[in-house]
Every structure is written in structure tokens, then in C-alpha cells.
Amino acid sequence: MSRKTIVFTGGGSAGHVTPNIAIMNELDPNEWDIKYIGSKKGIEKELVTNLKIPYYGISSGKLRRYIDKENIVDMFRVLKGCIGARAILKKLKPNLVFSKGGFVSVPVIIAASTLKIPIFIHESDMTPGLANKISQRFATKIFTSFEEAKRYFPSNRTTVIGSPIRKELLNGSATKGLHFLQFNHFKPILTIMGGSLGAKKINETVRESLNSLTKTYQIVHICGKDNLDPNFENQIGYKQFEYIHDELPDVLAATNVVITRGGSNAIFEFLALKIPMLIIPLTKNQSRGDQILNAHAFVEKGYGFMLEEEELTSDSVLTELERVQNSREEFIASMEGTNQGDALKILVKEISSVK
């Protein structure tokens, strides 16, 4: 029996790629030939090529909600991306295109629709990003992480499933994590993850607060590309990394509390791992406000606390972390009632049903 072909797309940040990776890892290689279309220089290229999956780069422009002269240039980039994606798809003849959003996905979705290729999209946030707002009209099926997101899409094509979690994240070893970090069992481990692109204000505040933080915690600081600070290379009880790949499941297994942005994929992963969170979402000046909505939803459900970046100081981060630690047992109890394994199973089943 010949294998079916699936093309994944999505990029711009790791949040648009890691759910795709979770799905790709679960598909039977005897049944599926997996390809990826992304931007020529985005983070998705590095993450996907590391998995030895064939990668096709296309031109892509940024999608903006405001007037900017760059919009004209980017319209041509998107058009060029559509032409490039269509040529790739005609050659690959996939049975399905699966999109996780991000501006690079739009040319791929439009090209797939002109070729009558079935399209699945997944929206992680409580409100859809501009890419998925455009893509939804072409989608065969739409999946969302949040119940609240369903109202933005056609109800007859939309299913709420949660977020697909990478299975390897759920199988980490705390002992291996401690060994990798060269940390001990005596102090709790605080992990800071500002997203794949880093988080300048969080990075700066954490480093300003290190003398106080290391009295209570051993600290893992995943600070993003080019954000390592040589001044803290030998700080006791503090380890900084641009990004952690293979060892991340073990590091998270050893983690007691996390500081995170409000990106949906990240917070759903911490929910699945039952790690209490201090969520510091991107501000409305930096984003469309989706992370703030995600954070509020998780606070209301009892999974952590939120600290707005405008309120972020050395004092406030220490105060809020203490609150998280004091509420730790309640947060874990709230998290116990959720089942985060279903989204991945549902998506794999839906994909497998495609002829």
C-alpha cells in the first residue's frame, strides 16, 4: 500500500511549530510521508530540519492589522509565497495540509485551496490570530484549544480539543534533569521560559533579582536566542540557556514552578505537566492581547497567577512567586482534573481518516 502525503505548515515562533512536531511524531511513517512548508529563515526551519523532515522554504510577508508602507511590500511577498507554495504542492500532491498558523501558513493555505487539497487548521488561543482568520474560510476542519475560541469559527466545521502536547515532554525524568543541571534536591527549581524569541523585560528583571531568588530557588533560565549574559556564567544556583532541546522533558520534570509567557502551547504544556505557573503575558503594545486572555482563563481555572509586564519589578516577581508557592497544592489539585492527552489522539485519528 502506498503512503499518503501530509504537508505541515506554521511558523514565526516555536508556538506555531511544536504542536506540529507533536503530531508528526505520532504519525505512522509506514502510512504517512511527512513534509513541511515554512519560511526561508524562520525558527521553524531549524526545528523541523533537526527532525530530518523534508523542508520547503517559501517567501512570506508579515500580516499587520495596522497601516504601514511595508504592507505593500509584504503583499507581494505573500503573493510570491502563494506561487511558490502552489508549485511545491503540485509536485508533492499531498492528501492533506495541516496548519498551526503564523503568517507563513496563509500562502500555503490559499495555494492548497486552489488545488482542492483538504485543509485542517488548529487555533491555540482564545481569539484567532489574523492568519487563522484568513485561513478559516478555506479550511475543511478547524480545531481549537479553548472552548471560548469556537465562536469565532463556523460551528459546523469546528471542534474544541485542547492543545496537542509533545508526548516526550510527559516522559521526563526529574533525576536526569537534576543531573543535567547539576542541581540538588534541597531547593525548589524555578524555570523561566520567555518563549522561543526570549523576553527582554523578564530576562532583565530575573537577573536583577538573582541574589534574592537564589536564596529560595535553583534557577533554570531559558532566555532565547542571543540573550545569554556572560556576567552570570558562574552564578551559583543559576543556569542560563538560549534553548533546551533534548533535555527539556527532564528539566521540566524537575521543575517546581515556572515563569512563562501566556502563549497557549506553553501554558497547556505546563498544565499537562501540572507545574504551577506565574504567567507574564505579552502586553497589548507587543501583541493583539491574546496572551492576556489566555492568562486570565488559566488564572480563573486555578492553574496559576498572572503578573502584567507593566507591573513587573524585582519586588513584584518575588511577591508573586511566593504567592504561587503558597498556593502550589491548590493549583496542582485543579490541574489534576484535566486530561491533556486527548487533543493529540483526536488529531492523529482525524488525520488518519483522510483518504
C-alpha positions in Angstrom: 0.0 0.0 0.0 1.4 3.4 -1.0 1.9 6.0 1.7 -0.3 9.1 1.9 1.4 12.5 2.0 0.8 15.2 4.6 2.2 18.8 4.4 2.5 20.7 7.7 2.9 24.5 7.8 3.1 27.1 10.5 5.9 29.3 11.8 7.2 32.6 13.1 7.6 31.3 16.7 8.1 28.0 18.3 4.5 28.1 19.4 3.4 27.6 15.8 5.8 24.7 15.3 5.9 22.5 18.5 2.3 21.3 18.2 3.0 20.3 14.6 6.1 18.4 15.9 3.9 16.6 18.5 1.6 15.4 15.7 4.4 14.5 13.3 6.0 12.3 16.0 2.8 10.3 16.4 2.0 9.6 12.7 2.9 6.2 11.4 5.8 6.6 9.0 4.6 3.5 7.1 1.3 5.3 6.5 2.4 8.9 6.1 5.1 10.7 4.1 5.6 13.9 6.0 6.7 17.3 4.5 6.9 20.8 5.9 6.5 24.2 4.2 7.7 27.2 6.2 9.6 30.5 5.7 13.1 30.6 4.4 14.6 31.9 7.6 12.1 31.3 10.4 12.7 29.3 13.6 10.5 26.6 12.1 13.3 25.8 9.6 15.8 24.9 12.4 13.3 23.0 14.5 11.9 20.9 11.6 15.2 20.2 9.8 16.6 18.9 13.1 14.0 16.1 12.8 15.2 15.2 9.3 11.9 16.0 7.8 12.0 17.5 4.2 11.6 21.2 4.5 10.5 23.7 1.8 11.1 27.4 2.3 8.8 30.0 0.7 8.6 33.8 0.6 6.3 35.1 3.4 5.3 38.6 4.5 4.2 39.8 7.9 0.4 40.2 8.4 -0.4 43.5 10.1 -3.6 44.9 11.5 -2.4 48.5 11.0 -1.5 50.8 8.2 2.2 50.6 7.2 4.1 51.1 4.0 5.6 47.7 4.5 2.2 46.2 3.9 2.6 46.9 0.2 5.9 45.1 0.0 4.6 42.2 2.1 1.5 41.8 -0.2 4.0 41.0 -3.0 5.9 38.6 -0.6 2.6 36.8 0.2 1.7 36.6 -3.5 5.2 35.2 -4.2 4.7 32.8 -1.4 1.4 31.6 -2.8 3.0 31.0 -6.2 5.9 29.1 -4.5 3.7 27.1 -2.3 1.4 26.1 -5.2 4.4 24.9 -7.2 5.6 22.8 -4.2 2.1 21.4 -3.5 1.5 20.5 -7.2 4.8 18.5 -7.0 4.1 16.8 -3.7 0.4 16.1 -4.3 -0.5 15.8 -0.6 -3.6 14.2 0.8 -3.8 16.9 3.5 -2.4 20.2 4.6 -2.2 20.8 8.3 -1.7 24.4 9.6 -0.8 25.7 13.0 -1.0 29.3 11.9 1.6 32.1 11.8 1.9 34.4 8.8 3.8 31.8 6.7 0.8 29.5 6.7 -1.5 31.8 4.7 0.2 31.4 1.3 0.2 27.6 1.8 -3.5 27.5 2.7 -4.5 29.7 -0.2 -2.4 27.6 -2.6 -3.8 24.3 -1.2 -7.4 25.6 -1.6 -6.8 26.4 -5.3 -5.6 22.7 -5.7 -8.7 21.3 -3.8 -6.4 19.8 -1.2 -8.2 19.2 2.2 -7.0 21.6 4.9 -7.0 21.2 8.7 -6.2 24.2 11.0 -5.6 24.4 14.7 -6.1 27.6 16.7 -4.3 27.7 20.0 -5.5 31.0 21.5 -8.8 32.2 22.9 -9.2 34.5 19.9 -7.9 33.7 16.4 -4.8 35.2 15.0 -5.0 37.1 11.7 -3.5 34.1 9.8 -6.3 31.8 11.0 -8.9 34.4 10.5 -7.9 34.4 6.8 -7.4 30.7 6.6 -10.7 29.6 8.2 -12.7 30.3 5.0 -10.6 27.7 3.2 -10.4 25.1 6.0 -12.1 21.7 5.8 -11.9 21.2 9.5 -10.9 23.6 12.4 -9.7 22.6 15.8 -9.3 24.9 18.9 -7.6 24.7 22.3 -10.1 26.9 24.1 -13.9 26.5 24.2 -14.1 30.3 24.0 -12.4 30.3 20.6 -15.1 28.2 18.9 -17.5 31.2 18.5 -15.1 32.8 16.1 -15.3 29.9 13.6 -18.1 28.2 11.7 -19.6 25.8 14.2 -20.3 23.0 11.7 -16.5 22.7 10.9 -15.1 23.4 14.4 -14.2 21.1 17.3 -12.7 22.0 20.7 -10.0 19.6 21.6 -7.3 21.3 23.7 -3.7 21.6 22.7 -1.6 18.8 21.2 1.2 18.1 23.7 4.5 16.6 22.7 4.5 13.1 24.3 8.2 13.2 25.1 7.5 16.1 27.4 5.3 13.9 29.6 8.1 11.3 30.0 10.9 13.3 31.5 13.0 12.2 34.5 13.5 14.6 37.4 16.7 12.7 38.4 18.1 13.1 34.9 17.1 16.8 35.0 18.9 17.4 38.2 22.0 15.7 36.9 21.9 17.7 33.6 21.6 21.0 35.6 24.0 19.9 38.4 21.3 21.0 40.9 20.3 19.3 44.2 17.1 18.1 45.9 17.1 20.6 48.7 15.9 23.8 47.0 12.9 24.0 44.6 13.7 24.6 40.9 12.3 27.7 39.2 12.3 27.5 35.4 11.9 30.7 33.4 10.7 30.3 29.8 10.1 33.5 27.9 9.3 31.8 24.6 11.5 31.0 21.6 12.2 34.6 20.9 13.1 35.4 24.5 11.5 38.1 26.7 13.7 41.2 27.3 11.9 42.6 30.4 11.6 39.2 32.0 15.2 38.4 31.4 16.4 41.7 32.8 14.2 41.5 35.9 15.2 37.9 36.7 18.9 38.8 36.5 18.3 41.9 38.7 16.6 39.7 41.3 19.1 36.8 41.2 20.6 37.4 44.7 17.1 37.3 46.2 15.8 34.5 44.0 18.7 32.1 44.6 18.1 32.2 48.3 14.8 30.3 47.7 15.3 28.7 44.3 17.7 27.0 41.9 17.0 28.7 38.6 16.9 27.5 35.0 16.7 30.5 32.7 15.8 29.7 29.1 16.4 33.2 27.8 16.1 32.9 24.0 18.5 33.2 21.1 21.4 35.6 21.6 20.2 36.5 25.1 22.9 34.8 27.3 24.7 37.1 29.7 28.3 36.3 30.3 28.2 38.2 33.6 26.2 35.5 35.2 28.0 32.5 33.7 29.4 31.4 37.1 26.5 32.4 39.3 25.8 29.6 41.9 22.3 28.1 41.6 21.6 29.7 38.2 21.9 28.1 34.8 21.1 30.0 31.6 20.4 28.6 28.1 19.3 30.0 24.8 17.1 27.0 24.2 17.0 23.4 25.6 16.2 20.7 23.1 16.5 17.0 24.1 16.9 17.6 27.9 13.8 19.8 28.2 11.4 16.9 29.4 13.9 16.1 32.2 14.4 19.7 33.2 10.6 20.2 33.3 10.2 17.0 35.3 12.5 18.5 37.9 10.8 21.9 37.9 8.6 23.0 40.8 7.3 26.4 39.5 7.6 28.2 36.1 7.6 31.7 34.9 6.1 31.8 31.4 4.7 34.0 28.8 1.0 33.4 28.0 1.4 31.6 24.8 -1.2 28.9 24.6 1.0 26.0 23.7 3.5 26.7 26.5 0.8 27.0 29.2 -1.1 23.9 28.0 2.2 22.0 28.3 2.8 23.2 31.9 -0.9 22.3 32.6 -0.3 18.8 31.3 2.9 18.5 33.5 1.0 20.0 36.5 3.6 22.8 37.1 2.1 25.8 38.9 2.7 29.0 36.8 3.4 32.7 37.1 2.2 33.9 33.7 3.6 37.2 32.4 1.8 37.7 29.1 3.0 39.9 26.3 1.5 43.4 26.6 -1.1 44.8 24.2 1.6 47.0 22.8 3.6 43.9 21.8 0.7 41.7 20.6 -3.0 41.6 19.9 -3.7 40.8 23.6 -4.3 37.0 23.1 -1.7 36.1 25.8 -3.5 38.3 28.3 -6.8 36.5 27.6 -5.1 33.1 27.8 -3.6 34.0 31.1 -6.9 35.2 32.6 -8.5 31.9 31.6 -5.8 29.9 33.3 -6.0 32.1 36.5 -9.8 31.6 36.6 -9.4 27.9 36.3 -6.9 27.9 39.2 -3.7 26.9 37.4 -1.5 29.9 38.4 -1.3 33.6 38.9 -0.8 36.4 36.3 1.6 39.4 36.6 1.3 42.0 33.9 4.6 43.1 32.4 3.9 46.7 33.2 3.8 45.7 36.9 7.0 43.5 36.6 9.7 44.6 39.0 12.2 42.8 41.2 9.8 43.2 44.2 6.7 42.1 42.3 8.2 39.0 40.8 9.4 37.9 44.3 6.0 38.6 45.8 4.0 36.8 43.1 6.4 33.8 43.2 5.8 33.5 46.9 2.0 33.5 46.3 2.4 30.8 43.7 4.5 28.7 46.1 1.9 29.2 48.9 -0.9 28.1 46.5 1.0 25.3 44.9 -1.1 22.4 46.3 -4.3 24.1 45.3 -3.0 24.7 41.7 -1.9 21.1 41.3 -5.2 19.8 42.6 -7.0 22.0 40.0 -4.7 20.7 37.3 -5.3 17.0 38.3 -8.9 17.3 36.9 -7.8 17.9 33.3 -7.0 15.4 30.6 -4.4 16.8 28.3 -3.7 13.7 26.3 -6.9 13.8 24.2 -6.0 16.5 21.7 -3.1 14.6 20.2 -5.1 11.4 19.9 -8.0 13.2 18.3 -5.9 14.9 15.7 -4.0 11.8 14.8 -7.3 9.9 14.4 -8.8 12.8 12.3 -5.7 12.9 10.1 -5.7 9.1 9.6 -9.3 9.2 8.4 -8.3 11.4 5.4 -8.3 9.4 2.1 
